[in-house]
Amino acid sequence: MKRDEILKAIEEKYDKLGVPVDAMLEGLLHSTPITYWDYIQTDALLGLQTPRTNQPDEMVFIMYHQVNELLFKMVLWEIDQVAKTNEVSAEKFSMHLDRISRYFDMLCSSFNVMAEGMEKEQYLKFRNTLTPASGFQSAQYRKIEFASTELINLIDARYRNTIDRNSSFKNAYNHLYWQAAG
């Protein structure tokens, strides 16, 4: 776009909002440009780690799980992009599926952070302070499961033959495979 076209588009945008373009442009003179740090809200993000013990490797454990939750959010964002599109082309579906696949590749390869990135003795000391909390309780991961398959595939294998489409949701929910895991 040329400068004149950009200015005209800005003027039309702010006219629709009832904001004088001159006032908006003057405001730009007094504003501070956004920085990467502010845009990503790095201070807030880095302040979200609150260890419960004096074991240094607990920070690794916390951050690892927080990164997982961010990746789960990315997966759900991609699923949502497909779900909210009226007509999904094969190209769009493939693009989002490829992104989801890359996010899960990151999740799978990141487990070494847990396996090799903490001292076992420290882990065993702080892990008991988290009981009964578990990464298995991730609500986002459950959402990904529900969005990725039919409910019957999430039913504990021992109960699948007792549940069908006429079963109540409560009955099905009570027999999800992860209910048995506690």
N, C-alpha and C positions, 0 to 999 in steps of 0.2 A: 504494500500500500504506500502511496505517496503521502507526504506530510499533510497536504490539503485534505486528502481523503480521510486520514486519521483524525484530524481536527474536526471534520464534519461528523464523523462517526461518534466522537466523544461528545460533541455538542448535542447530537440527537439522543444519545444515551442519557445524559444528565437532564435534558429538557423533559424527557419522559418521567424522570424522578422529581421534577420540580426544583432542581438545583441549578442556580445560575452557573454557567460554565466558567465565567470569570472568577467567581468566588472559589470554585473547585481548583482552578489553575493557580490562583493566588495562594491557596492552602498548600499546594505543592512546594511553593517557595519556602515555607516555614516548617515543613515536615522533615523528619530524619529518614533517610532511605533505610529500608529494611536490610538487616544483615542475615547471613546464613544462620548464625547462632540464635537470633530472635525468631526467624521463620520456623526453624525446626524445634524451637523451644527447648534448646539443649539444657539450660539450667533446670527446668522442671523435670526433664527426662532423667538427668543425672542425679536428681534428688529423690528418686523413687526407690532407692535401695536402702532398706532398713534391716540390717542383720539383727537376729535375736540372741546371738551368742558372741563370744569373744574369739571365735575361730575364723581366721582370715579367709579361708576358702569358701566360707558361706557366701561371700560377695560374688564369687564366681557362680555359685549355684543360683543365687537370686537373678543375676543378670542373664544367665543362660535361659532361665525360664521366662524372663521378661522378653527376651529376643524371640523365643518361641511364640509367645502370645502376639507379638507384633507380626510375625510371619502368618499366624493363624488369621489375624485381621486382614492381611493382604489377600489370603486365599478367599476369605468371605467377601472381600471387596470385588474380586474377580467373578465369583459366583453370582453376586448381586448384579454385576454389569450385564451378564447374560440373562438372568431371570427378569430383569426390568426392561429388556429390549423386546418390542412387539414382534419383530420378525428377525430372527437370528440367522445370519448367513453362515455358511460353512467356514468362511474365512474368519469371521468374528469369533465363532465358537472355538475354532482351532487356536486362534491367537490367545484367548483367555485360558484355554486348557494348557497351552504351552507355558504360560506364565505360572499357572498353578503348579505345573510339574516342576518348574525351576524352583519355586518356593519350597516344595517338598524335598527336592534334591538338597537344598540348603539345610532343611531340618534333619534329614538323614545323615548328612555328612557332619553336622554340628555335634552329634552325640559324643564325639571324641573329646569335646570340651568337658563333658561330665566324666567320661571314662578315664581320660588321661590328664585332665586339667585340675584335679583336686587331690589332695592327700587323703587316702582312705581313712586314716585315723581321725582327721578333722571331720570328714563327712559323717563318720559314725557318731561323733560327739554331737554335732549340731542337728543331725537328721531327726533324732528323737524329740527335740524341742518343737518340731513341726507337726508331730502327730496330733490329729489324724489327717492333716493337710497332705495333698498329693497332687502332682501334675495331672494325674488321671481325672481330677475333678474339673479340668478346664472346660468351662461352658462353651467357649468358642470352638474347641475341638468337637464337642458334642454337636454344635450347630453344623459344622462341616460334615460330620457323619450323616445327619438328617438331610442335608442338602445333596448328598452324594449318592444316596441309595434308597431303595424302598425300605420302609420300616421293618418288614419281615426279616430282612437281612441283618438287622441289629438285635433281633430277638435271640436270647440264649438258645443254642441249638437243642437243648433238652426240652424246650417248650414250643418250638416252632410248629410242630404238628397239632398243637392245641389252640393256635391263634390263626384267625383268618380275617378277612375284611369286615366281617360282622362283629368281631370282638370289640369291646369298648377300648377306648384309648388308654384308660386307666389300667386295664388288665394288660394291654400290650406294654405300656410303660413299666409296669411292675416286673416284666419279664425281659427287659432289655439286658443284653449281655453284661453291661457294666454295672447293673444293679447287684448282680451276684458277686462282683468284685468288691463291693462295699464302697 
